Amino acid sequence: MKLRRWAFIWVLLSAILLGAQEAPAKIDGLGGVAWGTPAGKLKSFLKLKRIGAVDYYVNLNERYEIPGFPTPVVFYGFLDGKLYAAYVRLDSADAYAAVKKDLTAKYGAPKVKQENDTVVNRWQEGEVKIKLKADMKNAVMKLAYYYAPAAKDRNILSEELDAGSFKDLMKEWERDSIKLK
């Protein structure tokens, strides 16, 4: 029974994070939003903050209910006004392990790099770079998708959210979601 419950949870998490895909080998976007979509066309998106050259948004119509896992928040990154990245904070080691297992099954063994206390797992599927990072010491785990052509020749790809920036975005989201109720 417990195994079936975890299987159901993982299938649900995968569907939410990856969105519907025609072919599992191609990542056309996330959450039903195609890479390169202008922020102005996404009426349910709320801009939270600008960090460097990237504007960060949340989708107000997304409500994640995942039994057994903390509710993840997805932050969408827009460069030059167009979707180029998505970030998901994972608040449990079980969620991290499940995501890593699923990504490995889909895209093969990751390239693994240790950066101080953080383990970075990397995959690439076509023009999309996927990073799954875990700093278990500080309980900071996140999943990121980047559409590489959007940041071509700009060195933006390496400017991903650090733990402090992620916390700032979470505070902005919490403050804005309270105002919206």
N, C-alpha and C positions, 0 to 999 in steps of 0.2 A: 504494500500500500504506500509506504513512504517513497519507494522508488518511482511509482507512478505519479505521485504528487510532485516530486522534483522534475520528472520528465515534462509534466504539464507546465510547470512554472517556467522551465527553460524554453519550451516551445513558445510560450507567450512572450517572454523577454526577447527572444530572437525576432519574433514578428514585429514587436514594437520598435526595437532598435534598428533593424535593418529594413523595415518596410516591405511592401510586396515587391517582389522582383520576378521578371519573366524568366530570366536565366540566372541560376545561383552564382555563376562565375562573373557576373557583371554587376557593379554597384552604380546605378544611375543617379542616386541621390539618397536621401534619408527621410523617413517619416512622410513619404509621399511627396517630398519637395525635391525637384531635380537640381543638380549642381548648376550654378550659374543663374538661378532664378533671382530676379531683382527683389530686394526687400520690400519695395513699394507695392509689389503685386500680392504680397502676403498679408492680407488684412487682419488676420488673427495673431500676427507677430508683434511683440512689444519689445522695443529697444531698451536694454538695461544700461549699457555702458559702452564706452569706446576705450579700448586699451591699445595703444600704439596705432597701427593702421587698420585695426579690425573692430567692427561694430558687433556687439553681442546681443542676441535676441532670445526670447523664449516664445513658444507657440502657446497662446492662451487657450486654444482648443484641445491641447493635449492633456489628458488626465490619465496617469499611469496607475493602475491598481494591480500590483504583482504580489500575490500571496506568498509569504515567506521571505520577501526581500523588502528592504526599505524602498520607498517610492523614489525612483530616479528622476532627476530633472535634466532635460536636454537643453544645452545652450547651443545656439546656431551662430556660427561666425560668418560675417559678411565682409568681403574685401572689395573695395570699389563698388559697394552697394549690391554685390552679388554673392549668393551662397557659395562658400568654399570649404566650410568645415562644420563639424558637429562634435560636441563634447558631452559625455555622460559621466556623471560622478557615481561611482559604485561605493556604497557604504558598508559592504560586508565582504569578508574573505570568501564566503560561499558564492556570492554573486560573481566576484572576480574569477574564482576557479571555474565556475560554469561558463562564463563568457570566454575565458581562455581555451577551455576544452572545445567549445563550439567553433571558435575561430580557427583553431588548429585543425579540426575535422574538415572545415570548409576550404581553408587556404594553405594547409600544410604546416609544417613546423615553423615557428617564428624565428626570426633573427633575435637573439637575446643579448642585451647589453646591460651591464651594471653601472649606474651613475650614482655614486655615493650610497645612500640607503635605498635607492629606487631601482627596481628592476623594470626595464623597458622591453616589451615584446613588440616586434614589428612584422607586419605583413604588407605586401603590396598586391593589389588586384587591379590589373589594368592601370588606369591613371589615378587610382585611389590608394592612398597610404593609410594604413590602420596602425594605431599605437594603443597598446594596453599597458598602462603604467601602474606600478604598485610600490608604495612606500608603506610597508606594513608597520614599521616602527611608529610612524605618525598617523596610521590608519587613513591614508589618502590613496585612493585607487580611482583611476579614470580611464575611459575608453575614448579615443578620438579618431575621427575620420577626416581626411584632408583630400580635397580634389586638387591634385598637383598642378594641372594647367592654369588654374586661377591665380596661382602665386608664382608662376614662371618668371624667372629673372628678378625676383623681388626678395628672396631670402626670408619670406614670411613664414614658410613652413616650420622653421625652427623656433619661431616665436610663439610657442604654444603656451597655454595657461599654466602658470605655476600654482602651487598650493595657495599662496596668498591671494592671487588674482581670482582663483576659483572661489575662495571664501568671500571675496568682495562681491562677485557676481551673485552668490547665494544670498548675501545680505540684501542686495538690490532687489532680487526676485522676491524674497520674503517681505520686504517693505512694500513693493508694488502689489503683490498678491493680497496683502492686507487691505490696501487702498481700494482694490477692485471689488472686494466683497460687499 
